[in-house]
Amino acid sequence: MIAAVLCLLLFSGRLAAAEKSFGGGGYSGLEAGGQQPETGGASEAALAGAAEQTTTPAAYSSGGDAAAASGGSAEASASSGGEAAAASGGGGGGGYGGKLDPDGDPEVGLNEKAIKEIVDEHNMFRAKENAGLPPLVWNETLAKWSQKYAETLKGNCQQIHSTSPYGENLMEGTPGLTWKITVDGWSEEKKNYHFDSDTCDAGKMCGHYKAVVWKTTTSVGCGRIKCNSGDTIIMCSYWPPGNYDGVKPY
Ligand SMILES: *[C@@H]1O[C@H](CO)[C@@H](O)[C@H](O)[C@H]1NC(C)=O
């Protein structure tokens, strides 16, 4: 609860996430949107309205750090390209657009700092499970794929899943979105998840969380784009994929 309140204070933008699950070899799209109106106090009605297809709307309580607070409008000016000199291929062909988010990470593509934050944040949540989950390593193949695919969403800025064989989490948000807010938003779905019965609370999502803590997943690679609208789409792919319907994450 405290976390949720903090989140509203720290990130006043809008967030929506989409997860992908696998059933019997096929891909069953599972998407949902969540919103946090700028004034705070996400309404369930707004959430439902944002959901697509068969979905389960979810409210996002996203964590963020102090830096995010100042960054509701993330027009952080690009301080020289120093940090930006993109990691060897981290951003696939995406490259770095020149601006930084409130955490000082590129708004387009990735650099070494961003990669470390993404991997560390995933592994922090995996370790917290106390379930012997192996830490994830960065996977350049997945990162290149994620960047390349995310670029195709630039025009409509919709969370439309790829048909890759990889696990996949998407996040869309207004300026000010950071990697930490994104990975925390996915991981904090844990509160909606009931391990014993392997179920989510009605109308809530927990598939992103399951992807983050899936035991047999060993690597992650992500991409990040700025849509033509100015919003951001973040995509992480996972290998080996998890989120098989009816299977517990660990
Ligand atoms: C990265 O992902 C690719 C694509 O699935 C896979 O073939 C490769 O083994 C992975 N590498 C690591 C280090 O996990």
The ligand as an ORCA input file, in Angstrom:
! r2SCAN-3c Opt
* xyz 0 1
  C      20.344    -16.070    -26.047
  O      19.147    -16.324    -26.720
  C      19.322    -17.118    -27.879
  C      18.008    -17.127    -28.631
  O      17.085    -17.940    -28.081
  C      19.795    -18.487    -27.453
  O      19.963    -19.306    -28.586
  C      21.118    -18.337    -26.702
  O      21.526    -19.571    -26.207
  C      20.946    -17.370    -25.561
  N      22.244    -17.080    -24.951
  C      22.412    -17.100    -23.632
  C      23.745    -16.673    -23.138
  O      21.535    -17.450    -22.870
*
